[in-house]
Amino acid sequence: GWKPKYGFSEGLKETVEWYLENEWWWKPLADERTLHPTPWKLKW
């Protein structure tokens, strides 16, 4: 059967570190509407 490679805490830490180190990858995908602090107030 399948077993996780990382525990939850370690996996979360690794994921956050990856996103911090690879901002070039995700930053162009995010725009103001996606990362807006209150997106429900925006008119789509």
Distance bins in CASP14 RR format, pairs under 12 A and 6 or more apart:
PFRMAT RR
TARGET T0000
AUTHOR 0000-0000-0000
RMODE 2
METHOD distances of the structure
MODEL  1
4 10 0 0 0 0 1 0 0 0 0 0 0
4 11 0 0 0 0 1 0 0 0 0 0 0
4 14 0 0 0 0 0 1 0 0 0 0 0
5 11 0 0 0 0 1 0 0 0 0 0 0
5 14 0 0 0 0 1 0 0 0 0 0 0
6 12 0 0 0 0 1 0 0 0 0 0 0
6 13 0 0 0 0 1 0 0 0 0 0 0
6 14 1 0 0 1 0 0 0 0 0 0 0
6 15 0 0 0 0 1 0 0 0 0 0 0
7 13 0 0 0 0 1 0 0 0 0 0 0
7 14 0 0 0 0 1 0 0 0 0 0 0
7 15 0 0 0 0 0 1 0 0 0 0 0
8 14 0 0 0 0 0 1 0 0 0 0 0
8 15 0 0 0 0 0 1 0 0 0 0 0
9 15 0 0 0 0 0 1 0 0 0 0 0
9 16 0 0 0 0 0 1 0 0 0 0 0
10 16 0 0 0 0 0 1 0 0 0 0 0
10 17 0 0 0 0 0 1 0 0 0 0 0
11 17 0 0 0 0 1 0 0 0 0 0 0
11 18 0 0 0 0 1 0 0 0 0 0 0
12 18 0 0 0 0 0 1 0 0 0 0 0
12 19 0 0 0 0 0 1 0 0 0 0 0
13 19 0 0 0 0 0 1 0 0 0 0 0
13 20 0 0 0 0 0 1 0 0 0 0 0
14 20 0 0 0 0 0 1 0 0 0 0 0
14 21 0 0 0 0 0 1 0 0 0 0 0
15 21 0 0 0 0 0 1 0 0 0 0 0
15 22 0 0 0 0 0 1 0 0 0 0 0
15 26 0 0 0 0 0 1 0 0 0 0 0
16 22 0 0 0 0 0 1 0 0 0 0 0
17 23 0 0 0 0 0 1 0 0 0 0 0
18 24 0 0 0 0 0 1 0 0 0 0 0
18 25 0 0 0 0 1 0 0 0 0 0 0
18 26 0 0 0 0 1 0 0 0 0 0 0
19 25 0 0 0 0 1 0 0 0 0 0 0
19 26 1 0 0 1 0 0 0 0 0 0 0
19 27 0 0 0 0 1 0 0 0 0 0 0
19 29 0 0 0 0 0 1 0 0 0 0 0
19 30 0 0 0 0 0 1 0 0 0 0 0
20 26 0 0 0 0 0 1 0 0 0 0 0
20 27 0 0 0 0 0 1 0 0 0 0 0
22 28 0 0 0 0 0 1 0 0 0 0 0
22 29 0 0 0 0 0 1 0 0 0 0 0
23 29 0 0 0 0 0 1 0 0 0 0 0
23 30 0 0 0 0 1 0 0 0 0 0 0
24 30 0 0 0 0 0 1 0 0 0 0 0
26 34 0 0 0 0 0 1 0 0 0 0 0
26 35 0 0 0 0 0 1 0 0 0 0 0
27 34 0 0 0 0 0 1 0 0 0 0 0
27 35 0 0 0 0 1 0 0 0 0 0 0
28 34 0 0 0 0 0 1 0 0 0 0 0
29 35 0 0 0 0 0 1 0 0 0 0 0
30 36 0 0 0 0 0 1 0 0 0 0 0
30 39 0 0 0 0 0 1 0 0 0 0 0
31 39 0 0 0 0 0 1 0 0 0 0 0
31 42 0 0 0 0 0 1 0 0 0 0 0
31 44 0 0 0 0 0 1 0 0 0 0 0
32 38 0 0 0 0 0 1 0 0 0 0 0
32 39 0 0 0 0 1 0 0 0 0 0 0
32 42 0 0 0 0 1 0 0 0 0 0 0
33 39 1 0 0 1 0 0 0 0 0 0 0
33 40 0 0 0 0 0 1 0 0 0 0 0
33 41 0 0 0 0 0 1 0 0 0 0 0
33 42 1 0 1 0 0 0 0 0 0 0 0
33 43 0 0 0 0 1 0 0 0 0 0 0
33 44 1 0 0 1 0 0 0 0 0 0 0
34 42 0 0 0 0 0 1 0 0 0 0 0
34 44 0 0 0 0 0 1 0 0 0 0 0
35 42 0 0 0 0 0 1 0 0 0 0 0
36 42 1 0 1 0 0 0 0 0 0 0 0
36 43 0 0 0 0 0 1 0 0 0 0 0
36 44 0 0 0 0 0 1 0 0 0 0 0
END
